[in-house]
Amino acid sequence: MIFDRTCCVWVAYALLFSVPTLAVADSQQFDIPAEALPSALKAFAAQAHIQVFYVHSEVANARSYAVRGELDTCEALQDLLRDALCDT
């Protein structure tokens, strides 16, 4: 499935704003391989100890980037998503 930039922006905003407890100084240890985005988002939520809400059909065919190391949760989510939903 190909996503246009508008869809990408809205999905990214929805993901970022669905986790209001993200704190800039709140760092966690992450070890998430590059994989199907729904699986990566579940792993991210578990490792960050937060809930993440998203529309499964919008991310079902997308892939994530690997995220490893000690990162704050917002930075880890940005790394995980990078351009995962955008068709450039």
C-alpha positions as CSV (number, residue, x, y, z in Angstrom):
1,M,0.0,0.0,0.0
2,I,1.3,3.4,-0.9
3,F,0.7,6.3,1.4
4,D,0.7,9.9,0.3
5,R,2.6,12.6,2.4
6,T,-0.7,13.9,4.0
7,C,-1.5,10.5,5.3
8,C,2.0,10.0,6.6
9,V,1.9,13.3,8.4
10,W,-1.5,12.6,10.0
11,V,-0.5,9.1,11.1
12,A,2.8,10.3,12.5
13,Y,1.0,13.1,14.5
14,A,-1.5,10.6,15.7
15,L,1.2,8.3,17.0
16,L,3.2,11.1,18.6
17,F,0.2,12.7,20.3
18,S,-1.3,9.4,21.4
19,V,1.6,9.1,23.9
20,P,1.3,12.3,26.0
21,T,3.4,10.9,28.8
22,L,6.6,11.0,26.7
23,A,9.1,13.1,28.6
24,V,12.2,14.4,27.0
25,A,14.4,13.3,29.9
26,D,12.7,9.9,30.3
27,S,15.2,7.6,28.7
28,Q,14.7,3.9,28.3
29,Q,16.7,1.0,27.0
30,F,15.3,0.0,23.6
31,D,16.0,-3.1,21.5
32,I,13.6,-3.3,18.6
33,P,14.6,-4.9,15.3
34,A,13.5,-3.6,11.9
35,E,10.2,-5.4,11.4
36,A,6.6,-5.0,10.4
37,L,5.4,-1.7,11.9
38,P,2.5,-3.1,14.0
39,S,4.9,-5.5,15.7
40,A,7.5,-2.8,16.2
41,L,4.9,-0.4,17.8
42,K,3.8,-3.2,20.2
43,A,7.5,-3.7,21.2
44,F,8.0,0.0,21.5
45,A,5.0,0.4,23.8
46,A,6.1,-2.5,26.0
47,Q,9.7,-1.3,26.3
48,A,8.6,2.4,26.9
49,H,5.9,1.3,29.4
50,I,3.3,3.4,27.6
51,Q,0.2,2.8,25.5
52,V,0.3,3.6,21.8
53,F,-2.9,3.9,19.7
54,Y,-2.9,3.7,16.0
55,V,-5.1,2.6,13.1
56,H,-3.9,-0.9,12.2
57,S,-5.0,-0.7,8.6
58,E,-2.8,2.4,8.1
59,V,0.4,0.7,9.3
60,A,-0.3,-2.9,8.4
61,N,2.0,-3.0,5.4
62,A,4.7,-0.6,6.6
63,R,8.0,-1.6,8.1
64,S,9.9,0.1,10.9
65,Y,13.6,0.9,11.4
66,A,15.6,-0.8,14.1
67,V,15.9,1.1,17.4
68,R,18.6,0.1,19.9
69,G,20.2,1.8,22.8
70,E,19.5,4.2,25.6
71,L,17.1,6.8,24.2
72,D,14.4,9.1,25.4
73,T,11.0,7.7,24.4
74,C,10.2,10.5,21.9
75,E,13.6,10.1,20.1
76,A,13.1,6.3,20.0
77,L,9.6,6.7,18.4
78,Q,11.0,9.1,15.8
79,D,13.8,6.7,15.0
80,L,11.3,3.8,14.8
81,L,9.1,5.6,12.3
82,R,11.6,7.7,10.3
83,D,10.0,7.5,6.9
84,A,8.2,4.2,7.4
85,L,4.8,5.5,6.3
86,C,5.9,7.8,3.5
87,D,6.4,6.9,-0.1
88,T,9.1,9.3,-1.4
